[in-house]
Amino acid sequence: MSVGVHAVTTSDFPQWDRELLFHILDNIHDVVLVIDSDTTIVYANEAYAKILGVPVAKVLGRRLDKIEPKAAAIEILRTGKPTSGADYLDSLGIDVVGSSFPLYNGDSIIGCVSTFKNITEVVELNRELQQTKGLADYLKEQLEQWEQLPLSFKEYVGQNRNVKETLVLAAKVARTDSTVLIRGESGVGKEVLARAVHNSSRRKDMPLIKVNCAAIPEDLIESELFGYEDGAFTGAKKGGKLGKFELAHSGTIFLDEIGDMSYTMQAKLLRVLQEKEFERVGGTKPIKVNIRVIAATNRDLESMIKQGAFRRDLYYRLNIVPLNLTPLRERKDDILALAKTFLGQFAKEVGHELILSPQVVGFFQDYDWPGNIRELQNVLEHASIVCNGMIIEMYHLPAQLIPSTFDQYDKTKDSSSVKEIIASVERELILSALVTHKNNRTKAMEALGFSRRVFYDKLRRYGIK
Ligand SMILES: Nc1ncnc2c1ncn2[C@@H]1O[C@H](COP(=O)(O)OP(=O)(O)OP(=O)(O)O)[C@@H](O)[C@H]1O
């Protein structure tokens, strides 16, 4: 029995010849690739063809630096330092894991050997797992602030002609994968419409991820959108973090307040919209995503373009199907239906039916609603808490609407005396103070600056229990 460097010969293995060694190498399941000092591929085993799908004969004699210029083996020819770990092969678009080491003849490096396996599937699975985990975190974050929003167009309150036209167009575009741009003042229901589009699309079972572009600080928005790799910056979470684009993979991303995104970020966003791929912060590997984009803004993008604050090319990319939502003051025919919906919701919370007095109905029709549907909802929520009975009167409305209450009296030349008007305003202020101080009478009294005797006298007079 003779002994080699790491081998012995026996009667079954009388010699370790070339043929036997090549046979062994060819049957190893991992790719084995050998290059010489000018990166010419001098050997590739059969796994190379099986795993990479390229016949061995096609690569032998070709230079690796022309095929895969970023390959670790090329760097090893220069440094002589073995490496191991995961890598991404640009030329084939696959993820691999393995190791490479230099070959020496005396002191000089004559080549390099790489062994690796394809882990694209594992990387994909890991990505799905990361997406699921990220999604769970995101949903947890959102759960507390999640609004009860209508689920589809059927539940979307809106009978006004303009709104109906918008809804019909929205329902049509929902069936496609087109980018949608929702325009309208704050509180007009842009997010509700975005959800309705997503929920009526074929992506409805996949995530709808919202990004409020105005709420994220400029230095964080890139990592929020695209995620980051492990150690991308100081304070970065270990293991990296998935961005909103990856969370939205296969689903929809809702870019709210898009007009507030910085000019630099607009360029990066445009690239993603065009190429459907991006890199994480601190990463080099391109990540492909399949997403539908819905953007919304209350800003005048056309003026912003003229002022150089919004990119024209991004505008064209986003404005494929614009959906305009009319402000509430121009769709007053919807006010009562919306009010009824909200009162129905609040009635469940307070435990009794709620209706509007004729004065309140009149006032709602006259009022301008600068905060649109959100303002209407908030006003009714306030009134439903303050009102002990079933009928919501003017004095149940929030204090900030009180100047308008005076207008109302003036306009209609209401027969109420000044005394009555003051009394109704005073009653409202007391009720508001009680709500603010969670029914703590002493605190409400102090806040209003009344003495105890005057305060309790007024409670009695106004029938406040
Ligand atoms: N058609 C509707 N039916 C029922 N509720 C609605 C409708 N439209 C809006 N709302 C309610 O009004 C509130 C404001 O809506 P939403 O957040 O969609 O407005 P927005 O235009 O996105 O506001 P912003 O520009 O401030 O983000 C929400 O609480 C929503 O539930």
The ligand as a Tripos MOL2 file, in Angstrom:
@<TRIPOS>MOLECULE
LIG
   31    33     1     0     0
SMALL
NO_CHARGES

@<TRIPOS>ATOM
      1 N1        -66.6610   57.4860    0.1490 N.pl3     1 LIG1
      2 C1        -66.4450   57.3250    1.4310 C.ar      1 LIG1
      3 N2        -67.2620   56.5590    2.1480 N.ar      1 LIG1
      4 C2        -67.0640   56.4380    3.4840 C.ar      1 LIG1
      5 N3        -66.0610   57.0250    4.1580 N.ar      1 LIG1
      6 C3        -65.2130   57.7750    3.4870 C.ar      1 LIG1
      7 C4        -65.3560   57.9560    2.0830 C.ar      1 LIG1
      8 N4        -64.3530   58.7540    1.6660 N.ar      1 LIG1
      9 C5        -63.6250   59.0590    2.7560 C.ar      1 LIG1
     10 N5        -64.1360   58.4660    3.8560 N.ar      1 LIG1
     11 C6        -63.5980   58.6040    5.2090 C.3       1 LIG1
     12 O1        -63.0080   59.9040    5.3200 O.3       1 LIG1
     13 C7        -61.7500   59.8490    5.9650 C.3       1 LIG1
     14 C8        -60.6950   60.4560    5.0590 C.3       1 LIG1
     15 O2        -60.5010   59.6170    3.9150 O.3       1 LIG1
     16 P1        -59.0740   59.3430    3.2870 P.3       1 LIG1
     17 O3        -58.0460   59.1140    4.3620 O.co2     1 LIG1
     18 O4        -59.2290   58.3150    2.2550 O.co2     1 LIG1
     19 O5        -58.7890   60.7740    2.6260 O.3       1 LIG1
     20 P2        -57.4890   61.2590    1.8310 P.3       1 LIG1
     21 O6        -57.9920   62.0450    0.6770 O.co2     1 LIG1
     22 O7        -56.5950   60.1050    1.5570 O.co2     1 LIG1
     23 O8        -56.8450   62.2370    2.8900 O.3       1 LIG1
     24 P3        -55.3060   62.7810    2.9340 P.3       1 LIG1
     25 O9        -55.0570   63.5310    1.6590 O.co2     1 LIG1
     26 O10       -55.3380   63.7070    4.1260 O.co2     1 LIG1
     27 O11       -54.4330   61.5990    3.1200 O.co2     1 LIG1
     28 C9        -61.4890   58.3960    6.2840 C.3       1 LIG1
     29 O12       -61.7090   58.1860    7.6570 O.3       1 LIG1
     30 C10       -62.4780   57.6150    5.4560 C.3       1 LIG1
     31 O13       -62.9320   56.5070    6.1660 O.3       1 LIG1
@<TRIPOS>BOND
     1     1     2 1
     2     2     3 ar
     3     2     7 ar
     4     3     4 ar
     5     4     5 ar
     6     5     6 ar
     7     6     7 ar
     8     6    10 ar
     9     7     8 ar
    10     8     9 ar
    11     9    10 ar
    12    10    11 1
    13    11    12 1
    14    11    30 1
    15    12    13 1
    16    13    14 1
    17    13    28 1
    18    14    15 1
    19    15    16 1
    20    16    17 2
    21    16    18 1
    22    16    19 1
    23    19    20 1
    24    20    21 2
    25    20    22 1
    26    20    23 1
    27    23    24 1
    28    24    25 2
    29    24    26 1
    30    24    27 1
    31    28    29 1
    32    28    30 1
    33    30    31 1
@<TRIPOS>SUBSTRUCTURE
     1 LIG1         1 GROUP 0 **** ****
